[in-house]
Amino acid sequence: MGLEFEGKRYDVGDKLGYIQAMIEFSLKRKDLKDDVMMYLQTLWHDIAGCHKG
């Protein structure tokens, strides 16, 4: 027996898949989106700054 659905599938049994799912779901939540975006921007800035050189 199977189930067909439309939408995005996340493999949360995989470490990267779990992280991707949590990020994407948090960005869809009004109560989390702004804080998560700010965190990701800060993280990206910090990582990019580490590679300058």
C-alpha positions as CSV (number, residue, x, y, z in Angstrom):
1,M,0.0,0.0,0.0
2,G,1.3,3.5,-0.8
3,L,0.3,7.1,-0.5
4,E,0.6,9.7,-3.2
5,F,0.9,13.3,-2.2
6,E,1.9,16.6,-3.7
7,G,4.6,18.6,-1.9
8,K,8.1,18.5,-0.8
9,R,9.5,15.3,0.9
10,Y,12.1,15.6,3.7
11,D,14.3,12.7,4.8
12,V,14.4,13.5,8.5
13,G,16.2,10.2,9.2
14,D,19.2,11.8,7.5
15,K,21.1,14.5,9.4
16,L,21.2,17.0,6.6
17,G,17.6,16.3,5.6
18,Y,16.5,16.9,9.2
19,I,18.3,20.3,9.3
20,Q,16.8,21.3,6.0
21,A,13.3,20.4,7.1
22,M,13.7,22.4,10.4
23,I,15.0,25.4,8.6
24,E,12.3,25.4,5.9
25,F,9.5,24.8,8.3
26,S,10.7,27.5,10.7
27,L,10.8,30.0,7.8
28,K,7.2,29.2,7.0
29,R,6.1,30.1,10.6
30,K,5.2,33.7,11.2
31,D,6.4,33.5,14.8
32,L,9.9,32.3,13.9
33,K,10.6,33.5,10.4
34,D,12.2,36.9,11.3
35,D,14.4,35.5,14.1
36,V,15.5,32.5,12.0
37,M,16.3,34.8,9.0
38,M,18.4,37.0,11.2
39,Y,20.2,34.0,12.6
40,L,20.9,32.6,9.2
41,Q,22.1,36.0,7.9
42,T,24.5,36.4,10.9
43,L,25.7,32.9,10.5
44,W,26.4,33.3,6.8
45,H,28.2,36.6,7.5
46,D,30.3,35.0,10.1
47,I,31.2,32.0,7.9
48,A,31.9,34.2,4.9
49,G,34.1,36.5,7.0
50,C,36.1,33.5,8.2
51,H,37.0,32.6,4.6
52,K,38.2,36.1,3.6
53,G,41.7,36.4,3.4
